[in-house]
């Protein structure tokens, strides 16, 4: 864990399982939490407000992001204002566009001017980053969440784009860049290397923290033992 303690990048736990969120929030190396409607649906959440307020009653000292879910900007704004009112540690996630590809930058600007702490999400291009940075307020805390993992899924290396985004965000001192949707533990160190301020990590990846510094010869042997044990358990014969 010493390697994690020495990192500059902040680890945020990404999930919607109540027990998992509370467990991660209690860990000193987890500095904040995020969720989204997809994760909430997978977790079986049906009452958005009740779930959020229950979590916020337990997690009061770390930032936590909840997302609007309307596809209409006027209603997004209404939802954003309500979500922001739930607690001082809440950031409101706003998708970079609606489903009709209409940019959310005007809405983000209005919310920022109203003092709402936003987390603009689902960005994947530098053009989107520029449009968002242009409307953020220099003194209102905010997050700009670039889905580096999804960029990598398309066969593109996200590192150059993320490094450029770090530079763009220097125009807004209160804004922080999030490396979102990481695919492996190593991405935490990628994000740290380029000066990205935050990385959101799911519980399945966070569980791999125990592997940090593992001797590779021993890890190789553990893998061999796993294959042998499973072959025996399956009763394979040739």
N, C-alpha and C positions, 0 to 999 in steps of 0.2 A: 504493500500500500504506500510505501515511501515514495515510489515513482509518481503516484497520483497526487500525493501531498505537495510535490514539487512543481506541479503544473500550474500555469497561469490560467488556462482555459477552465471555465466553470462547468461542471457536469450538472445537467438538469435531467431528472427522471421523466420519461415519457410513458404514460399509461393511464388506465381508467379503472383498474381494479382497486377497490378501496383499501384492502389489506396491504396490497403491494405498494400503493402510494404512501400509506402511513409508515410502512417499513422503510421505504427509501427516504422519506422526509426525516426520519430519525438518524440517518447516517450523516456524519460530519462532512464527508466528501461530496454529498449531493447538496447543491446550493439552491436548487429551485425545482419546480415541477411544471409539466405541460400535459395537456390532454387535447382531444379533438373528437368531433362527433363520430367518426369511424371507430375509434378505440372505445368510446362510450357504448356504441351499439354492440360491439363484440363482447363487452363486459355485461351486457344485459340491462343497461341503464334505460329506464323509461321516463323517469321524472327528472328533467335536466336541473331545474332549480333546486329541488330537494337534494339531489346528489351533490351539487356544487356547494350549497350552504353547509351541508354535513361535513364535507371535506375541509371547508374553510374554518369551521369551528374547531378542527383539530390542528390544522396547519396555519399558523398565524405569523411565523417569523421568516418565511421564505417565499419568494415570488412564485405565483402560480398562474398559469394562463388558461382561460376558458374561451372557447370560440363561438362567435355568432353563427347562426345556421340559416338565416333567411337568404334568399337570392335577390332580394330587392333592397337597394341601398337605403331607402328611407326606413325600412323596417330593420335593416342591419344597424342603423344608427340608434334606433329605439332600443334594440337588444343590447347594443354596446353600452349605452348609458346605464341600463339596469345592471348589467354584469359588473360594470365598473363600481357600482354603488355597494356591492356585496361586501367588500373588504379593501383595506388600504394596500394589501399585498397582491391584488388582482391586476393582471394584464389582460387586455381584451384582444383575442386573436381575430384579425380581419383578413380574409383571403385576398390575394393581390388583384383578383378579378372576380366577377360573378360568373355564372355558367355560360353567359352570353359573350364572354371575353371582354366585357366592359370594365375598364380599369377602376380600381377602388381608391386610387390616389386622392381624388377630391374628398371622399369620405374620411380617409385617413387624416388629411389635413384639417378637416373640421374637428375631428375628435382630438387631435393633438393640440389644436388651439384652445379647446375646451379643457385641456389639462388631463385628458384620459390617457392612461399608459397603454399603448397599443403594442401588439405583437403581430406584425404583418407577415402572413404566412403563405407558403406554397410558391415562393419565388424560385425561378430557375434561370434567369438571364440577367446580365448586367444592365440591360435597358430597364428592366423592372426595378432593379436595385436603385438606379439613378432616379426614376420617377418617384419612388417612395422616399428616398433621402431628401429630395427637393421639398417635400411637404411636411416633413417632421420638424418639430420645434427643438431648437438647440438646448433648451433647459428642461424639457419634459422627457423622462425616462421612456425608452421604447426598445423593442427588439425588431430586427429584420431577419426573418427566418428563411434561409436559402436551403433548398432540399438537395444537398450535395449527394446524398445517397441515390436519389432518383436520377440525378444527372449521370452518375456513374453507371446506373442501370442501362443507359443508352449507349454505353461504350465510350463516353467522354470522360476525360480526367477532370474532376471538379477542382483540383488544387489551384490551377491558374485563375479560374473564375473566383474562387473564394478569396484568394490573395488580393485580387483586384477589388473585391467587395470590401475587404478590410480597409483599403485605402479610401474608398468612396465614403465610408461611414465616418471618417475622421472629420468630415464637415459638420457632423452632429455629435458633439461630445457626450450627450446623454444617451445616445443610441448604441446598442450593442448588436453585433452580428451573431446569429445562431447558425451553427452547422447542424442541419436537420437531417433526419432519416439516415443515420450512419448504418453501415452494413457490417462493421466489425470493430472490435476493441481498438485496433490500430488507428482507426479514424480519430480517436481522442487525441492521439499524439500528432496526427496530421494537423488537426485544428489548432493545437497548441503551437506548433512550429511556425504557422503563418500569422499568429497573433489574433486568431478568431477568439472572441470573448466567451462564447457559450457553445456547448454541444448538447443536444438532446439525445438521450440514450434510453432504449427500452430495457426492461428488467432482464430479458434474456441475455442481452449483451453485458449489462452491469454485473450479472452473476459470474462472468468470466474474469472479473477483477482478481479473483483468487489465483488466477494462472500467471499473473505478472511475475516475471523473473524465474519462472519454472525452468529447471534444468531440462534441456531438450532431449538429452539421452534418456532421462527418466520418463519424460513425456512420451517418447517413442516406445519405451517398454510398456507403459500403461496402455498405449494404443494396441500393441501386440497382444497384451493380456486380454483386452476387451474383445478382440476378434476371436481369440481362442475360447474364451468363456462363452461367447454367443454361439460359436459353432458347436460346442459340447452341449449347451442347453437346447439347441435346435435338433440335436440327435443326428447330425449329418453323417452319412456313410458313403464311401466310394468303393 
